[in-house]
């Protein structure tokens, strides 16, 4: 697979549900091929941000700009969205069917994505016959099969055990670095955010805004998980979540603490 990332710019984003303002003056900026991790408490609006970027949710004001402007991001939701009545092959093939690709092209793409995601030999299985990790790989494969420029992931590994979660995190990092696509993920896991995000944005407050931003120069390799830089950044992000109290603070990067 050969992909290229898109730029993502969000300026002054605001979103309300009913009379309650959920997101306030949210700003995000990603260059092509960068990764961003959003961390924050449940209910702070992480999923809403991803749905807005995916074009699945309207917003009240602000600007959301993706370049090139005609692209459609691939979105993997928390529930994965696999069709239980379709096999692994059929779930993977579905975006290509909807795009009108011919059968020969579909077969080639599905076989390629199966190899990339380690799904060979599972063609005829249904989602209920798969492990949690296998389901996650199918969902990721289906998102990647259309060669997206932007990949949006909502709590991608939250339902998995620790070992499977780490294994898939490493696999995703390898895919991202090799494909060059832009990636944004929402997660409750600080370790996951620090490993996968070149930028980590801490969300807090009521309404929600970005309360701290961390730049993460560390390589997304297995060795990074035990590196002092990784462990130190995990500590700082955890502290930022604990001490901001929902109040916007000077970014740690600008204050010289990262």
C-alpha positions as CSV (number, residue, x, y, z in Angstrom):
1,X,0.0,0.0,0.0
2,X,1.2,3.5,-0.8
3,X,-0.5,6.4,0.9
4,X,0.2,10.0,1.6
5,X,-1.1,12.1,4.5
6,X,-3.3,15.2,4.4
7,X,-3.0,18.3,6.5
8,X,-5.7,18.9,9.2
9,X,-6.5,22.3,10.6
10,X,-9.2,23.0,13.2
11,X,-9.7,26.6,14.3
12,X,-12.1,28.0,17.0
13,X,-14.2,24.8,16.9
14,X,-17.4,24.9,19.1
15,X,-20.1,22.3,19.5
16,X,-23.1,22.2,21.8
17,X,-25.8,19.6,22.5
18,X,-29.0,21.2,23.5
19,X,-28.2,24.2,25.6
20,X,-24.9,22.7,26.8
21,X,-21.6,23.8,25.2
22,X,-19.4,20.8,24.9
23,X,-16.4,22.0,22.9
24,X,-15.1,25.6,23.1
25,X,-12.6,27.4,20.8
26,X,-10.7,24.1,19.9
27,X,-7.6,24.5,17.8
28,X,-5.7,21.6,16.2
29,X,-3.1,21.6,13.5
30,X,-1.4,18.6,11.8
31,X,1.0,18.6,8.9
32,X,0.7,15.7,6.4
33,X,1.9,12.4,7.9
34,X,1.8,13.6,11.5
35,X,0.0,11.7,14.3
36,X,-2.0,13.3,17.1
37,X,-3.3,11.7,20.3
38,X,-6.3,13.2,22.2
39,X,-6.5,12.3,25.9
40,X,-9.0,13.3,28.5
41,X,-11.8,12.0,30.8
42,X,-14.8,10.2,29.5
43,X,-17.4,12.6,28.2
44,X,-15.0,15.4,27.4
45,X,-15.7,15.2,23.6
46,X,-13.0,13.1,22.1
47,X,-15.4,11.0,20.1
48,X,-17.3,14.1,19.0
49,X,-14.1,15.7,17.7
50,X,-13.4,12.6,15.6
51,X,-16.9,12.5,14.3
52,X,-16.7,16.1,13.3
53,X,-13.5,15.5,11.4
54,X,-15.1,12.5,9.7
55,X,-18.0,14.6,8.6
56,X,-20.4,12.6,10.7
57,X,-21.4,15.3,13.1
58,X,-22.2,19.0,12.6
59,X,-20.6,21.8,14.6
60,X,-21.8,25.2,15.7
61,X,-18.9,27.4,14.7
62,X,-15.3,27.4,13.8
63,X,-13.4,26.0,10.8
64,X,-12.4,22.4,9.9
65,X,-10.1,22.3,6.9
66,X,-8.5,19.1,5.4
67,X,-6.2,19.4,2.4
68,X,-6.7,18.1,-0.2
69,X,-10.3,19.2,0.4
70,X,-12.0,16.3,-1.5
71,X,-10.7,13.5,0.8
72,X,-12.9,11.4,3.0
73,X,-11.1,10.3,6.3
74,X,-11.4,6.7,7.4
75,X,-13.0,6.3,10.8
76,X,-12.7,3.3,13.1
77,X,-15.3,3.6,15.9
78,X,-15.2,2.1,19.4
79,X,-17.6,-0.7,18.4
80,X,-15.5,-1.3,15.2
81,X,-18.7,-1.4,13.1
82,X,-18.1,-4.9,11.6
83,X,-21.2,-6.4,10.0
84,X,-21.9,-9.6,11.9
85,X,-23.6,-11.3,8.9
86,X,-20.6,-10.7,6.7
87,X,-17.4,-12.7,6.6
88,X,-13.9,-11.3,7.2
89,X,-13.4,-11.1,3.4
90,X,-16.8,-9.4,2.9
91,X,-16.2,-6.9,5.6
92,X,-12.8,-6.0,4.2
93,X,-14.1,-5.9,0.6
94,X,-17.2,-3.7,1.4
95,X,-15.6,-0.3,0.9
96,X,-14.3,-1.3,-2.5
97,X,-17.7,-2.7,-3.5
98,X,-19.3,0.7,-2.5
99,X,-16.6,2.5,-4.5
100,X,-17.5,0.4,-7.6
101,X,-14.2,-1.4,-8.0
102,X,-14.2,-4.4,-10.2
103,X,-13.9,-7.9,-8.8
104,X,-10.2,-8.4,-9.9
105,X,-9.1,-5.2,-8.3
106,X,-11.1,-6.0,-5.1
107,X,-9.5,-9.4,-4.8
108,X,-6.0,-8.0,-5.2
109,X,-6.6,-5.3,-2.6
110,X,-8.2,-7.6,0.0
111,X,-5.3,-10.1,-0.3
112,X,-2.8,-7.3,0.2
113,X,-4.5,-5.9,3.2
114,X,-4.9,-9.4,4.7
115,X,-1.1,-9.8,4.4
116,X,-0.5,-6.4,5.9
117,X,-2.8,-7.0,8.9
118,X,-2.0,-10.7,9.5
119,X,-5.5,-11.9,8.5
120,X,-4.6,-14.7,6.1
121,X,-6.7,-17.8,6.4
122,X,-9.6,-16.0,8.1
123,X,-11.6,-15.3,4.9
124,X,-14.8,-17.3,5.7
125,X,-15.0,-16.5,9.4
126,X,-17.7,-14.2,10.9
127,X,-16.9,-11.5,13.5
128,X,-18.3,-13.7,16.4
129,X,-15.7,-16.4,15.5
130,X,-12.8,-14.0,15.9
131,X,-10.7,-12.9,18.9
132,X,-10.8,-9.3,20.0
133,X,-7.4,-8.7,18.4
134,X,-8.5,-10.2,15.1
135,X,-11.7,-8.1,15.0
136,X,-9.6,-5.0,15.6
137,X,-7.3,-6.0,12.7
138,X,-10.3,-6.5,10.4
139,X,-11.6,-3.0,11.4
140,X,-8.2,-1.4,10.8
141,X,-7.8,-3.3,7.5
142,X,-11.2,-2.2,6.3
143,X,-10.3,1.5,7.1
144,X,-6.9,1.2,5.3
145,X,-8.1,-0.6,2.2
146,X,-9.3,2.6,0.6
147,X,-5.9,4.2,0.9
148,X,-7.0,7.1,3.2
149,X,-5.0,10.2,3.7
150,X,-6.4,10.6,7.3
151,X,-7.1,7.8,9.7
152,X,-9.3,8.5,12.7
153,X,-9.3,6.0,15.6
154,X,-11.7,6.1,18.6
155,X,-10.3,4.2,21.5
156,X,-8.8,1.7,19.1
157,X,-7.7,-1.0,21.6
158,X,-9.8,-0.3,24.7
159,X,-11.5,-3.7,24.8
160,X,-8.3,-5.7,24.5
161,X,-6.1,-7.3,27.0
162,X,-2.7,-5.6,27.8
163,X,-0.5,-7.9,25.7
164,X,-2.8,-7.8,22.6
165,X,-3.2,-4.0,23.0
166,X,0.6,-3.5,23.0
167,X,1.1,-5.9,20.1
168,X,-1.5,-4.0,18.0
169,X,-0.1,-0.7,19.0
170,X,3.3,-1.7,17.7
171,X,1.7,-3.0,14.5
172,X,-0.3,0.3,14.0
173,X,2.9,2.4,14.6
174,X,4.7,0.4,12.0
175,X,1.9,0.8,9.5
176,X,1.6,4.5,10.1
177,X,5.3,5.2,9.7
178,X,5.5,3.1,6.6
179,X,2.3,4.5,4.9
180,X,2.8,8.2,5.7
181,X,-0.8,8.9,6.4
182,X,-2.1,11.4,9.0
183,X,-3.5,9.8,12.1
184,X,-5.6,11.1,15.0
185,X,-6.6,8.8,17.8
186,X,-8.7,9.3,20.9
187,X,-7.7,7.3,23.9
188,X,-7.9,6.9,27.7
189,X,-4.5,5.3,27.8
190,X,-1.7,7.7,28.5
191,X,0.9,5.1,27.4
192,X,-0.9,4.5,24.2
193,X,-1.1,8.3,23.5
194,X,2.6,8.8,24.2
195,X,3.6,5.9,22.0
196,X,1.5,6.7,19.0
197,X,1.2,10.4,19.1
198,X,3.8,12.8,17.8
199,X,1.7,15.4,19.5
200,X,-0.4,14.7,22.6
201,X,-3.3,17.1,23.3
202,X,-4.7,17.0,26.8
203,X,-8.4,17.9,26.9
204,X,-10.2,19.3,30.0
205,X,-12.6,21.9,31.3
206,X,-16.3,22.4,31.0
207,X,-16.8,23.1,28.1
208,X,-13.8,21.2,26.8
209,X,-10.7,22.9,25.4
210,X,-7.1,21.9,25.0
211,X,-5.4,22.4,28.4
212,X,-1.9,21.2,27.5
213,X,0.1,20.2,24.5
214,X,3.2,17.9,24.4
215,X,5.5,17.3,21.5
216,X,6.9,13.8,21.3
217,X,10.0,13.3,19.2
218,X,10.4,9.7,20.3
219,X,10.6,6.9,17.7
220,X,7.6,4.6,17.5
221,X,9.6,1.4,18.0
222,X,9.5,-1.4,20.7
223,X,12.6,0.0,22.3
224,X,10.9,3.4,22.9
225,X,8.5,1.8,25.4
226,X,11.3,1.4,27.9
227,X,13.2,4.6,27.0
228,X,13.6,7.3,29.6
229,X,12.0,9.8,27.3
230,X,8.9,7.7,27.0
231,X,8.6,7.1,30.7
232,X,9.2,10.8,31.5
233,X,6.6,12.0,29.0
234,X,4.0,9.5,30.4
235,X,4.6,11.0,33.8
236,X,4.2,14.5,32.5
237,X,1.0,13.8,30.6
238,X,-0.4,12.0,33.7
239,X,0.4,15.0,35.8
240,X,-1.1,17.4,33.3
241,X,-4.4,15.4,33.4
242,X,-4.3,15.4,37.2
243,X,-3.3,19.0,38.1
244,X,-4.9,21.2,35.4
245,X,-8.3,20.9,37.1
246,X,-10.0,21.6,33.8
247,X,-8.2,25.0,33.6
248,X,-6.3,26.0,30.5
249,X,-2.6,26.3,31.2
250,X,0.5,27.4,29.4
251,X,1.6,24.5,27.2
252,X,4.4,22.5,28.8
253,X,6.4,22.7,25.6
254,X,6.5,26.6,25.6
255,X,7.3,26.6,29.3
256,X,10.4,24.6,28.5
257,X,9.3,21.5,30.5
258,X,9.3,19.1,27.5
